[in-house]
Amino acid sequence: VEDRVRLELYRRLSKAANKEEVYAIEEEMEDRFGKPDLPTKQFIELIIIKILALEKGVKMIGSYEMNVTFTYEGEVKQTVKSRSKDDDDIIATTLQFLRKK
């Protein structure tokens, strides 16, 4: 039963339309299962990135080494540097860039 609930929450997260919905689901997950583990936290951050990217007109986000490249409509590209090539740093850099853009 717990696995089914967890899967349902992940499904709802993947279909979330806005940040508020993501944060509400994250809160529900925390109430049921405690603090999220690293993969769950990263999944939530990736959903936020997807929503922010759509809001900002970003068509694609790619990373290579420490570079994170944002491709917009019309193939306009912008690249920012991460502190390292660790997933955590790449995700944090991407979130920071999209939140202030």
N, C-alpha and C positions, 0 to 999 in steps of 0.2 A: 504493500500500500504506500509506504514512504517513497519508494522509487517512482511509483506512478505520479505521486504528488510533485516530486522533484522534476520529473520529465514535463509535466504539465506547466510548471513554472518556467522552465527553460523555453518551452514552446511559446508561451505568452510573451516572454522576453524577446524572442526573435521576431515577433510580430508587433512589438510596441511601436506606436506612431510618434511618440514624443518623449522627452526626457522625464517629464513628471510621471508618466506611466512606468518607465524603467525604474525610477527611484521608488515608486510605490511597490512594485514587484520585489525589488531588492529588499525593502523593509519587511515585506511578507516572508521572504526567504529567511531573513535573519531571525524573525520571530519564531519560525518553525524549526530551523536547523542551526541557529547560532551564527557567529561570524563566518562569512564565506571564505572558502579556501582560495589559494592563488588562482587556479584555473577558472573558478567561478567569478572571481573578482575581475580577471582579465576579460572573460566573456562579456560581463556587464559593461566594462569600459569599451569593448569593441562595438557593442550595440549603441552606446552613446556616440562613438565616433561615426558610425553609420548614419545616425540621425543628424548629427551636426554637419557632416559632409553633404547630405542631401539638402539641408537648409542653406548651405553656402554655395551650392552649385558645383561641388567637386564630383567629377565623374569617376576618378580612380585615385587610389592612394597606393604607392609602392615604396618599399624600403630596400636599400642595398647598403650593407655595412652600416655606417652611421647616418646615412642620408635618407630622409623621408621626402618623397616627391608627391606633390598634389597636382593632378591634372584636371583642369576645368573644361567646361564646354568650349569648343573652338581650339582644343589642344594646347591651351595656354598652361604652362607648367611653372611651379614654384617649388623650390627645394629648401629644406631646413636641415640643420645638423642636430643629431641627438648626442647626448653625453657619452653613450656607448652603443654597441649593437645588441645589448640585452633587450629581450622583449619588453621588460618593464620600462626601460628608458625610451624605447621606440614608441610605445603606447603613450607614455607621459608626454613626450614631445609632440606627438600627433594631437592629443587632447588639448594641450596648451595652445598650440597653433590655431586649432579650429575654434577654441573658445574666445580668443582675442581677435580673430579675423572678422 
